[in-house]
Amino acid sequence: MGWVSHQGRILTRRRAAFGVIVAAAALAACTNIGDRFSAGPAAQPGEPPPPTTLGAGQVRVALILPLSAPGNAGIAAQSMKNAAEMALDEFKNPNIQLLVKDDAGAPQTAQAAAQQSVDEGAEMILGPLFAQSVSAVSQVARARGIPVIAFSTDASVASRGVYLLSFLPESDVRRIVEYSTSRGKRSFAALLPDNAYGAVVEAALQQDAPRHSGRIVALEKYPLDPNKMADPVRRVAQTANRVDSIFIPDNEDAPRIATMLASSGANLKRVQLLGTGLWGDDMRIAAATQLDGAWYAAPDPAGFRNFAARYRARYGAEPVRTAALAYDAVALVAALVKTQGQQRFSEGVLTNPSGFAGIDGVFRFRRDGTNERGLAVMRVTPTGGQPISPAPKSFGPAS
């Protein structure tokens, strides 16, 4: 995973059993993942749980997660493992066997787990969660010609044969810019956190705004210390009468920044506030009156709500947001094993431009290992996000 939160907190993201996910090669068109966990200090492998296998099929697939990592990472890993098991059951016991490996949140352990997996005959690796661990695993996988579907949100670790199923910040930026410009919002100001996440969002905004005939009038980075945010916010507020929209991607900071913009004289009834999918799981966004009516890009929440209800019924607990990624990864593998024969994990099958359908809508892998997702655009209301532009049900030509 790649973007660690301000205080080391989790920033999570994003039925129908995945009988709805189908290998795109079997369809003319598609029909229907994250590093937002702080790993904390470098995880020290302790006593890992004994190796586990799920399923009794002939096709072996590894699932590498930080099961014994401390704190939120270990909690998330267990939820993801549960979701993987749920996918196997809901797919009616497909012809796969999951080799569940614990990497303890450490790259060296992840690499050892990958080596053990391929030695045991794994044809595909699902995971790990953290960016450094993905890099370590990819070294083993490339040497054996085995594809990886990982859960990091750091696009820098994607590469040919190493695919990211996670929710990438670039996708959020692309969708909200495309929608905003289509509604006449062509001049942008932006307030971005001065961290790795902010740098990725900045690069995406700089690329996507001109692509859609938009222009960036002002772009400010603010320190992570809330007491030092006033100056960059004030400078953006001074441009509010010259821009159509102000982009505030970070959910933790958006309510505070919106209040500061209004206090600095920005007319938030005239300018359109914009956000990202990070806003979607945060009721503080809905409760912030200054954000009422703001737009953000995110998966349609209906799919995850359905999944979460089934998860609760099975495990008696709430799934973490990234549990859906583990479910989709296993269900995708099951579908490919069932429909694609010996070519099941080939590059051509995995990067088919028609894509696949999952819990959070359609997605497809690019040849460089990044992904594209079909996202909705939501409007902030006091009762939560309301869709104003639906997520696409299929993809056009690959971009």
N, C-alpha and C positions, 0 to 999 in steps of 0.2 A: 504494500500500500504506500502512498506517498505523501499525502498532505496531513500533517499532524496539527491538531487543533491548538488554539491559544493556550489553554490550560491542560493539555493532555487529555481532553475529553473525547468521547466518541462523537464523531459527526457522521452519523449513518446516512445512507441513501437507499437510495433505492436499494379455474378449476382446471379451475379446470385443470384436471390432472394433465400432465404434459402429453396426454393423448392428443392435445392440440398442437404440440410442437412436432414439426415434420421436417424431414430432410428436404431442403429446397430442390434438390435434384429430382425429387419425386413429384414435384409440382411445377406447373408452368409459372406460378408466381406465389409469393408468400401470402399466407392467409392471416393470420391474426395480427455492479455487476454492482470491498474498497479499502484504500489506504486512509480511511478516515478514522481508523483506530490508532491510538497512540500505542506504540510498542513499549513506551517507557524506556528505561535504561536498557542497554543491550541485554536481551534475555539470556540467562544462563541455563543451558539444558540441565534439568534436574532428573528426577526419576520419571521418564516418560511412561505413559500407560502402555500396556502390552499391545502389540500389533493386533489390528482388528480386520476382519474381512466382512463385507456385506454382500449378500447375494451369492449364488452358486453357479453362475454362468461360466461359459468357456472363455469369453473375452475379458482379459484382465486390464483394469484401469486403476491407476493410483489416484488417491485423494489425499493431498498433503495440506494439513492445517495446523495452526499453533495450539494444539489441544491443551498442552501443559503450560502455556505461557501465562504469566500473572495478569490479573486485572481483567479489563474489558476484552483484551484480545482472546484470552482463553474462553471467556463466556461466549463471545461471538463464534469462536471455532466450534464449540459444542452445539450451538444452535444450527450452524451450517452442516455439521455432521448429521444432526437429526433430520434436516431438510433433505439431505442426500438419501438417507434411508427411506424417507417418505416418498421421494421420487421413485425409488426402486419398487416400492409396494404399489404405488398408484399406476405405475406402468405395467403392472401385472407380471412382476418377476422376469425382467428381460434377460437375455443371454449374456449378462455381464457380471463380473465379480469385482467389487471395489476393494482395493488394498488400501486401507486407511492408515496413514502414517502421520506421526506427530513430529513437527519440526521445532516445537518449543519457542517459536518466534525468532529463531537464530538462523542466519544464512548457512553456517557450516552444517547444522543439523538438517536443514532442508536439503542440502546437497547430498548428504549421506542417505537421507530418506529416498531421494530420487534414484540414487545408485542402487539401493536395495530393491526399489520397485522395478527398475528395468531388468535387474538380475532375476527377478521373480516372474518376468514375462509381461510386464505392463506394456500395452500398446499406445497408451495415452496417459498424460498426467494432468489432473485437475488440481488447481492451486499452484503455489501457495498464496498467502494473503498479502505479505509485505514485499515491497519492491526489491529490497536487497536479497530476499530469499528467492524471488522469481529469477533474478540474475544468476544466482548460484545454481538453481535447478536447471535453467536453460543450458548451462554448459554441459551438463550430463545428457540432457535430452537431445541436443544437437549432435553430439558425438554418436548417438544411436539412431538418429533420424526419427525421433518420437515427438509428436506435437504436444504442446502445452496449452491448456486453457486456464489462465490465471485470474486472480481476483483483485490485483492491485489497480489503483486508480492513477498510477504514475505512468504516463504514456511513454516515458523514456526507456522503460524496460520491455516494451513491445518490440517485436521484430518478426521477420519471416519465420513462421513455425511456432512462434510464441504469441498467442492471442489473448487479449484482455476482454473478459466478459463484463467487467465492472462499468459503473457509470462514470464516464470521463467528463471533466469540466468542459472540454472543447465542444462536446455535443450540446450542452446546455447553452453555451454562448452562440453557437451556430443557429440553434432553433429560435432563441429569443430575438436575435438580431434579424433573422429572416422574417419573423412575424411582425416585429416592430416596424421595419421599413415598409412592409406590405401595407401597413396601416398609416403610412405617411410620417412616421417618426424617424427622420433621417439624420438628425444631429444628436450626438451622444456626449454626455459627460460620464465619468466613471470614478468611483471611489473604491479602491482595491486594497486589501490587506498587504502589508509589506512582508510577504513570506513566499514560500514556493508555490502555494496555491494561487496567490495573487499574480505571480509571474506567468503562470500558465494561462490564466484568464486574460491577462493583458495581451499576450501573444495571439490568442485566439480572437480577441476583439479587434486588434490591429489588422488581422487578416480578413475577418468576416465583414466588418463594417464597410470598407470600400467595395468588397465583392457584391454587396447589395445596395450600392449607390448611397451609402451612408458616410458620415464623416465624424471624427472624434474631435470635439471642440476643446475638451478639457479632460485630463486624466491625472488623478492624484493618488498616491499611495500613502496610507496612513500607518503610523506605528501601532504595534499590538497593544501598547499601553493606552487604555481608554483616556487617561489624563493628558495624552499628547495628540489627540485626534482633532482638536479644535481648528488648527490652522488649515490643514488640507480640506476639511469640510467647509470652512468659510470660503476658501478660494473657489470651490465648486459652486457654492451657493451664489457667488457673485456672477457666475455664468448662467444661472438658471433661466434668465429671461432671453438667453440666446440659444438654448438647446430645447429639443423636443422631449428628451428622456434622460434620466440619470440612472446608471447601472450600479447596483450595490450587491455583489454576488454573495457575500458571507452572511449566513443567517444569524450568527451570534451578534453581529455588529449592526445589522440593518435597522432594528427598531431605534437604537440609540442614534445612529447617523441620521435617520429620517427626522427625529425630533430636533437634532442639532441643525439640520438644514433649514427647517421651518423657523427655528429661533434666529438663524442668521439671515432671514429675509427671503428665503426661496419660497415661491408660491407653488406648493405641491399640488394644488388643484389644477394648475395649468400644465405642469410638466409630468410626464409619465415615468413613474418609478419602475425599475426592472430588477429581477432577481434570477436566481438559478434553482435547480432542483433541491439544493440544500434547504430552501425555504419550506419545502413541501411537508416535511415531517415535524415542523416546529410550530406549536400552537402559540408561541410568543409572537410569531409573525401575524397570525390572525388577530391577536389581542392588541396589536399596535395600531392605534387609530390613524396615525400618519401614513401607514402602509395600506390602508383600505383602498382597494381598486388597483393596486400594483399588479404587474404581470410577472410571471416566472415560467420557465420551461421545466417540465418534469414528466415522468411516466404517468399515464392515467392511473389514479390510485385504486381503481376498482379491482384490478388484477391482484394487487398485493393484499387488499382487504379479504378477498376470497381465500387466497392462500393462507393468510394469517388465521382465519377462522378454522380452517381444516387443521392447521398446525396446533392451535389451542385445544381442539377437540382430541387430538392424538397425544399431546405431551403435557397439557395442562399449564402451559406457559406461553408468553408472547415470543414470537421469533424476532431476532434482530433483523434489521432491514436487509442486510447482505445475505441472509439465509436464502432468499429467493434466487440469488446467483448460484448457490450450490445446487439448489433444486433444478434450476434450468440447465446447468452444466451436465448433471447426471441424466436428466431427461433427454437432452440433446444427444448424448452418447448412446443412450438406449435406442433412440429413434434411428440413428445412423447405423447402428449394428443391425437393426431389424430390416432396414431398407436398402443399404448401400453395399452389401457384400464385402468383398476384399478391398474395395476402394473407400471404405467407410471413413477413414481418418486422413484421406489424402488432401493435399492443399486445394485441389479443385473442388472437392465436396465442401470443405470447411469455409471456403471463401466464395461460394456460389453467390452471385449478386442478388438473387431473389431473397436470400436470408432465411431466417427462422422466426417462429413466433413463440414467445415465452410468457411468463407471468406478468412482466412489465411491458408487454407489447413486442413489436417486431424489432429484430436486430440482425446485423450482419457483420462479419469480420472482413477487414481489409487485408490485403496481402502484406502490409507492413506490420500487422499484428494488432492495430488499433481497431475500434469498432464504430459502427454507426447505429444509432437507436432512433426508433420512431417515437418522438416525444409529443406530448400535448402542451398547450399553453394554458396556464391557469390564472385566474384572477383572485387576489386576496379578498376574502370577506370575513366578517366576524365569526362565522361558523366554519371556516376552513376554505381551502382552495376550491374554486368552481371552474370547470373547463370552459374556455372561450374559443379554443381552436382544438379540435380533436387530434389525437395521435393518428398518424397514417396507419392503414391496415396492410400496406405493401410498400415496397420500394420502387423508385424509378431507376434509371441507369445508375450504375456505381459512379460516384464522384471521386 
